[in-house]
Amino acid sequence: MAQSDQLLEAMESRARRRDDRRAFFTNALGAAAVGAGAFAFASSASAQTVTDADVLNFALNLEYLEANFYYFAVNGTPIPAASQGTSPGAVTGGAKVNFTDPLVAQYAREIAADELAHVNFLRTAIGSTAVAQPAINISGDVNGAFSAAAQAAGVVPAGTAFNPYASDENFLLGAFIFEDVGVTAYKGAAPLLTNKTFLEAAAGILAVEAYHAAIVRTTLYRKGIATPSLQLIETTEKISNARDMLDGAPAEDKVKGIGPDDDQGIAPMTSSEGTVSNIAPLNSNGLAFSRSAAQTLNIVYLNRAAVTMGGFFPAGVNGTIKTSAAN
């Protein structure tokens, strides 16, 4: 099958998923009772194997990563020492971005403040058992985690650096690597929480992460449409496919229309109503998908195997939940 035919199939498949959303919302009220049972079933087995503190500490590791990336991009420094915990790991790389688009600079400052607030909130909520910041690699040099991720996705050739601090556009692509993952990770972790107060807090953080993801996706889409030569839209598709490969869902099958396309870039879709953007990556029911903690670690470790370190966390995350899935 020609590449153009494969892309057409993928776009038609996405259009069908968007059309299916209407049917979902039409029948949502009638299906409410069934949905409640499904969520209860999803939470039962996993909730018995980890504690609420384990889940929140796992989330805290991800917040340390995001907070340091944005804090460096805005301020040129890691997050304040008071937010890192006792004997924290070092942050490798990171630099201040010379923003040229004032709107991107404003978004970055807002998100940096939000992510630092998440770190501080989770540390307070967990209390004395909150894990310290692990060693983090957010370097933009040729041997850094961002470059490894970009090389694996085919964004840059092997042995070439991808520096997310070099431009507004590179910064947005670096943020794109994280933000969608954060949304799916919180959604996957939410059913594991037994304390309703913690569950409400996690839902609040998930909502903020979704806002962040939408800002990043919308801005990349706008810039990609305005300046096609930047190939921003195509790059998000490459990153999305790489994430699918890492978390155990073969991207090459999804391009051929085999199986659901969970992780999605921002390429526009076609429907009977015309061109449709893809700012919110949803399934046929209009819902964001979930990643397990292990699948999330596959992505941040940049490894499909069951490992305990690598990628953005060179010494692994801290806490009980630290092993990626064997894909």
MIFI-188901 format. One record per residue (C-alpha): residue in three letters; x, y, z. Coordinates in steps of 0.2 Angstrom, whole numbers, padded with zeros to 4 digits, always signed. Example, Ala and Ser with C-alpha at 12.3 -4.5 7.8 and 13.67 -1.06 7.14 Angstrom:
// MIFI-188901
ALA+0062-0022+0039/SER+0068-0005+0036/
//
This chain:
// MIFI-188901
MET+0000+0000+0000/ALA+0007+0017-0005/GLN+0011+0029+0009/SER-0002+0041+0003/ASP-0015+0028+0004/GLN-0010+0023+0022/LEU-0011+0042+0027/LEU-0028+0043+0019/GLU-0034+0028+0029/ALA-0028+0035+0045/MET-0037+0051+0042/GLU-0053+0043+0037/SER-0052+0032+0053/ARG-0050+0048+0064/ALA-0064+0056+0055/ARG-0075+0041+0059/ARG-0070+0042+0078/ARG-0075+0060+0078/ASP-0092+0056+0070/ASP-0094+0042+0084/ARG-0092+0055+0097/ARG-0109+0062+0093/ALA-0118+0045+0096/PHE-0109+0044+0112/PHE-0115+0060+0119/THR-0133+0057+0113/ASN-0134+0041+0123/ALA-0123+0046+0137/LEU-0137+0047+0150/GLY-0144+0030+0146/ALA-0127+0022+0148/ALA-0122+0031+0165/ALA-0125+0016+0176/VAL-0115+0004+0165/GLY-0101+0016+0164/ALA-0100+0017+0183/GLY-0098-0001+0184/ALA-0084-0001+0172/PHE-0074+0012+0182/ALA-0077+0001+0198/PHE-0070-0014+0189/ALA-0055-0005+0182/SER-0050+0001+0200/SER-0052-0016+0209/ALA-0036-0026+0206/SER-0023-0012+0205/ALA-0029-0003+0220/GLN-0025-0018+0231/THR-0006-0018+0226/VAL-0001+0000+0229/THR-0005+0013+0242/ASP-0012+0031+0239/ALA+0005+0037+0244/ASP+0014+0026+0231/VAL+0002+0033+0218/LEU+0005+0051+0223/ASN+0024+0049+0224/PHE+0024+0042+0207/ALA+0015+0057+0201/LEU+0027+0068+0211/ASN+0041+0061+0200/LEU+0033+0066+0184/GLU+0029+0084+0192/TYR+0048+0086+0196/LEU+0052+0082+0178/GLU+0039+0094+0171/ALA+0043+0108+0183/ASN+0061+0108+0180/PHE+0059+0108+0161/TYR+0048+0123+0162/TYR+0057+0132+0176/PHE+0073+0131+0166/ALA+0065+0137+0150/VAL+0058+0152+0159/ASN+0071+0156+0173/GLY+0087+0147+0167/THR+0088+0138+0184/PRO+0081+0122+0192/ILE+0066+0123+0204/PRO+0070+0130+0221/ALA+0079+0119+0233/ALA+0065+0120+0245/SER+0054+0111+0233/GLN+0066+0097+0229/GLY+0066+0087+0245/THR+0081+0080+0256/SER+0096+0074+0246/PRO+0088+0077+0229/GLY+0095+0071+0212/ALA+0104+0083+0201/VAL+0096+0090+0185/THR+0107+0088+0170/GLY+0105+0101+0156/GLY+0091+0114+0155/ALA+0093+0132+0148/LYS+0083+0148+0147/VAL+0074+0150+0131/ASN+0075+0166+0122/PHE+0057+0167+0117/THR+0053+0178+0102/ASP+0034+0175+0103/PRO+0027+0185+0118/LEU+0012+0173+0119/VAL+0023+0158+0120/ALA+0033+0166+0134/GLN+0017+0170+0143/TYR+0011+0152+0142/ALA+0028+0146+0148/ARG+0028+0157+0163/GLU+0011+0151+0168/ILE+0014+0133+0165/ALA+0031+0134+0175/ALA+0021+0142+0190/ASP+0008+0128+0189/GLU+0020+0114+0188/LEU+0030+0121+0203/ALA+0013+0122+0212/HIS+0010+0104+0209/VAL+0026+0099+0216/ASN+0023+0109+0232/PHE+0005+0103+0233/LEU+0010+0085+0231/ARG+0024+0086+0244/THR+0013+0093+0256/ALA-0001+0081+0253/ILE+0010+0066+0255/GLY+0019+0073+0270/SER+0034+0065+0277/THR+0035+0050+0265/ALA+0036+0062+0250/VAL+0050+0056+0239/ALA+0064+0068+0234/GLN+0068+0074+0217/PRO+0076+0060+0207/ALA+0091+0063+0195/ILE+0083+0071+0180/ASN+0091+0073+0162/ILE+0083+0087+0152/SER+0098+0091+0142/GLY+0097+0097+0124/ASP+0114+0092+0119/VAL+0118+0077+0107/ASN+0118+0065+0122/GLY+0104+0072+0131/ALA+0087+0063+0134/PHE+0078+0076+0122/SER+0090+0071+0108/ALA+0088+0053+0111/ALA+0069+0055+0111/ALA+0070+0065+0095/GLN+0081+0053+0086/ALA+0070+0038+0091/ALA+0055+0047+0083/GLY+0064+0052+0067/VAL+0063+0070+0071/VAL+0082+0072+0069/PRO+0095+0060+0062/ALA+0105+0048+0073/GLY+0119+0057+0082/THR+0111+0074+0080/ALA+0105+0085+0094/PHE+0088+0091+0097/ASN+0088+0107+0109/PRO+0071+0111+0116/TYR+0078+0128+0122/ALA+0084+0134+0105/SER+0068+0142+0099/ASP+0050+0144+0103/GLU+0045+0130+0091/ASN+0058+0118+0099/PHE+0052+0122+0116/LEU+0034+0118+0111/LEU+0039+0102+0104/GLY+0048+0098+0120/ALA+0033+0102+0130/PHE+0022+0091+0118/ILE+0033+0076+0123/PHE+0028+0078+0141/GLU+0010+0086+0142/ASP+0000+0072+0133/VAL+0009+0059+0144/GLY+0005+0068+0160/VAL-0014+0068+0156/THR-0015+0050+0152/ALA-0004+0045+0167/TYR-0015+0055+0179/LYS-0031+0047+0171/GLY-0023+0030+0172/ALA-0018+0032+0191/ALA-0034+0040+0196/PRO-0044+0023+0199/LEU-0030+0017+0210/LEU-0033+0030+0223/THR-0045+0025+0237/ASN-0045+0042+0247/LYS-0058+0053+0239/THR-0049+0069+0245/PHE-0033+0063+0235/LEU-0044+0058+0221/GLU-0052+0075+0220/ALA-0034+0083+0220/ALA-0028+0071+0207/ALA-0043+0076+0196/GLY-0039+0094+0198/ILE-0021+0091+0193/LEU-0027+0081+0178/ALA-0038+0095+0173/VAL-0023+0108+0173/GLU-0012+0096+0164/ALA-0026+0094+0151/TYR-0026+0113+0149/HIS-0008+0114+0147/ALA-0008+0100+0134/ALA-0022+0110+0124/ILE-0012+0126+0125/VAL+0004+0117+0118/ARG-0006+0107+0105/THR-0016+0123+0099/THR+0000+0134+0098/LEU+0009+0121+0088/TYR-0006+0119+0077/ARG-0008+0137+0074/LYS+0011+0139+0070/GLY+0011+0123+0059/ILE-0003+0130+0048/ALA+0004+0147+0047/THR+0021+0141+0042/PRO+0021+0124+0035/SER+0039+0124+0031/LEU+0042+0122+0050/GLN+0034+0104+0049/LEU+0028+0106+0066/ILE+0012+0096+0063/GLU+0022+0082+0055/THR+0034+0082+0069/THR+0020+0079+0082/GLU+0014+0064+0072/LYS+0032+0057+0073/ILE+0033+0060+0092/SER+0015+0052+0094/ASN+0020+0037+0084/ALA+0036+0035+0095/ARG+0026+0036+0111/ASP+0014+0022+0104/MET+0029+0011+0100/LEU+0037+0014+0118/ASP+0021+0010+0127/GLY+0017-0006+0118/ALA+0005-0001+0104/PRO+0014-0003+0087/ALA+0013+0013+0078/GLU+0015+0005+0061/ASP-0001-0005+0064/LYS-0010+0010+0068/VAL-0005+0020+0053/LYS-0012+0005+0043/GLY-0029+0007+0053/ILE-0026-0009+0063/GLY-0032-0006+0081/PRO-0036+0011+0089/ASP-0025+0026+0087/ASP-0024+0031+0106/ASP-0009+0043+0106/GLN-0012+0056+0092/GLY-0002+0071+0085/ILE-0011+0086+0079/ALA-0013+0083+0060/PRO-0030+0089+0055/MET-0043+0077+0050/THR-0057+0077+0036/SER-0075+0074+0039/SER-0092+0077+0031/GLU-0092+0094+0038/GLY-0074+0099+0032/THR-0057+0100+0040/VAL-0057+0096+0058/SER-0042+0100+0070/ASN-0036+0087+0082/ILE-0032+0098+0098/ALA-0040+0085+0110/PRO-0035+0067+0106/LEU-0050+0057+0110/ASN-0057+0040+0107/SER-0073+0036+0098/ASN-0082+0039+0115/GLY-0075+0057+0116/LEU-0064+0051+0131/ALA-0045+0053+0134/PHE-0036+0037+0135/SER-0026+0030+0150/ARG-0009+0024+0153/SER-0003+0013+0167/ALA+0012+0019+0177/ALA+0022+0006+0169/GLN+0018+0012+0151/THR+0021+0030+0157/LEU+0038+0024+0163/ASN+0042+0016+0146/ILE+0040+0033+0138/VAL+0050+0044+0151/TYR+0064+0030+0152/LEU+0063+0029+0132/ASN+0063+0010+0133/ARG+0051-0003+0128/ALA+0058-0016+0140/ALA+0055-0018+0158/VAL+0068-0007+0166/THR+0070+0004+0181/MET+0080+0019+0174/GLY+0084+0028+0158/GLY+0080+0043+0147/PHE+0074+0058+0157/PHE+0077+0048+0173/PRO+0095+0042+0172/ALA+0094+0034+0189/GLY+0076+0030+0189/VAL+0061+0037+0198/ASN+0060+0037+0217/GLY+0047+0027+0227/THR+0039+0010+0225/ILE+0032+0012+0207/LYS+0048+0012+0197/THR+0048-0002+0183/SER+0042+0000+0166/ALA+0032-0013+0156/ALA+0039-0027+0145/ASN+0032-0022+0128/
//
